[in-house]
Amino acid sequence: MDCTVTEIAVALGDLVDAGQPLVILEAMKMQMPMKAGMAGIVAELSVRAGQAVRGGELLVRIEPQAALAREGGPA
C-alpha cells in the first residue's frame, strides 16, 4: 500500500529507544507511527516529509548502541 510521510520525528544522529516513534505515515486518512525496533542511533534517514513510500521501503536505519561502542562512536 502506498503511504505518505507526514512527519519525521527524529534527526540523523539522534539516540532512540526501542518503541520510540521515528516516522509518521498516512494512508487512507489514517496516521500510523513507525517505531524503532531497537535502541540505537539514527544512522540514515531515507525519506522526507511529503514523500510517497511503499511497503518494504527503507525509511530509517538505526545502528545498535553496542555496535557503535565497539567502533569508538557515541555510547
JOVEN-V364835 format. One line per field, one symbol per residue. ss: DSSP state (2 for helix, 1 for strand, 0 for the rest). A space follows every 10 residues. Layout:
ss=???
This chain:
ss=0011111100 0000110000 1111111001 1111100001 1111100000 0110000001 1111222222 00000
